[in-house]
C-alpha cells in the first residue's frame, strides 16, 4: 500500500506536468487549428533558457523568470508571427508539417549551440523525503504537483472569471461567432499562444530536475501531450487535464505492477481503445462538421 | 411606400467566393422600422447578401449605405458600433459557457462594464426563460431557447438593424411562432429587421416588405401582401425563374 501511494503521487506529479503541456496543446488547436508537433520541444527549450541565464550569473529564481520571458517571446509571439500566421493561410496540413520542421530545428539547435549532453537542472526545492500516509514521498513530487495544480487553477480562474478569459473561450468554441459579436479574435489567438508559452515554460522548469535537461526530451513529452489530449478530448481543456493525469498515473503504475518493459506501450493501448470506443475523447464534445 | 429614407441601401453590389460571383449587382432599399423578408431559391445569394452587408465577405464593387453612411467593407466590429447585428443560420452559441456569459459576450462592443450588466438584466426581464437558466451551460438549452438567446444577445447592443438568417430552421412550429412574435415586437419598437426565411409564406405574413432575389439580383421589391399574392413567386420557387426583372421603387 505504501509503495502504491508513493507510485500514485509520483504518477500524479508526472501526470500534472503532462496535463500542463496538453492543455496548451489543446488551446492552440482550439483557437487557431494549430496542431503543434513541436510542443515537446517547446517544453525542452525553456530549460536551456534558464541554464543559459544561470551561466550568465543569474540566480535560479531570476533565471526561471528570464526563461519564462524568453519562452513568451520565442515560443509565443515569434512562433505565431513567423510560423503559424504565414502557414495557416495555406491550410492545416502545411502548418503541421512546419511544426514538425520546427521541432527538428529546435532540437538540433540546442544540440549544436548548447550541448548534446544531459544537463543537471536545479530543483525547485532541496530533495528530501516526507512521510505521507505511511509512504515515503519526495518533496520534489509534491512541489511539482503543487505548482502544476496552482498553474492549472490560475488558468482556470482566468479563463472563467475574467471577461478576457471568457472571450478567449468564446474564440476557442466558435471563432466565426466571436468575430460576429465583435470579439477581437486575433488578439485572443495571440493570448492563447502566450498562455501556451507560459505553460510549457513552467512544465520545463518542473520536469527538467527529474529528467535532466536534454535536447531529446521533447520526443517523449510531445507524444505524451498528444496522447493525453486525444484521450481526454481534443476540444476540452479539462479533457486535456484528465488525459494528462491518467497518462502519468498509468505510466507509473503499469511500470511497477505490470511490466516495466512494456511501459511505453500502455499509453498507446489506451489511446487505441479511446479512439475505437470514444473518438471524441473521454470529455470531448462531438464536433459538428459542415459539409 | 412611406416617404421615409431607407435605412439600408445596396447599390449594384457584387460579391462572391473565389472565382464565383454570387451577388450580381444586387440593389435593395430596406425601409426603417419594418420587417423585410428576403426570399429566393437556393443559391440566389440571400445569405451572401447578409455576409456582404456585415463585412464578412468583401464587396467587389457597388456600395452599401447604412443610415446615410457608406459601410461597404467595414469590419463587423465597426458595423456593431454603427447599430447592425447579424444572427447567422444555425446554432450561434458558445456551448460551454453559461447563458449569462453568452449574453455578456454580445456586449463586447460596449465599453462600459456597468452598462453591459444593466442591459443583461433588462434583457433577462424581457425573456424570463434566460433568467431561469442564466447559470446553465448554453448547450443545455433547446433549439428554440438557443435562438431566443441569440436574439436577446443581439438586442444587448440596442441595434437599429437586425440581420437574421433562417431563424426558424429546426424549430418546432410553436417556437417559430415565438421567434416571429419577437421579431414583430422589435419592429413595433422601431427596430428594422431583415429576415431570410425558407418558410417564405409564414415569414411574409409577419413582414411589411418582401424582396425576391434570384441569381444574385433583386427581382421584386414590394409590400409583403403584394408578394404573397403574386402568382410568379410560386413559379420562382418551382424553379421556373422570372423572365422580366421588375423594379419597384
HADDOCK unambig.tbl for C-alpha pairs under 7 A between the chains (distance, minus, plus):
assign (segid A and resid 170 and name CA) (segid B and resid 94 and name CA) 5.94 0.50 0.50
assign (segid A and resid 173 and name CA) (segid B and resid 94 and name CA) 5.94 0.50 0.50
assign (segid A and resid 174 and name CA) (segid B and resid 94 and name CA) 6.42 0.50 0.50
assign (segid A and resid 177 and name CA) (segid B and resid 92 and name CA) 6.36 0.50 0.50
assign (segid A and resid 180 and name CA) (segid B and resid 76 and name CA) 5.95 0.50 0.50
assign (segid A and resid 181 and name CA) (segid B and resid 106 and name CA) 5.72 0.50 0.50
assign (segid A and resid 181 and name CA) (segid B and resid 108 and name CA) 7.00 0.50 0.50
assign (segid A and resid 182 and name CA) (segid B and resid 76 and name CA) 6.28 0.50 0.50
assign (segid A and resid 182 and name CA) (segid B and resid 77 and name CA) 4.60 0.50 0.50
assign (segid A and resid 182 and name CA) (segid B and resid 108 and name CA) 6.28 0.50 0.50
assign (segid A and resid 182 and name CA) (segid B and resid 109 and name CA) 5.80 0.50 0.50
assign (segid A and resid 183 and name CA) (segid B and resid 108 and name CA) 6.19 0.50 0.50
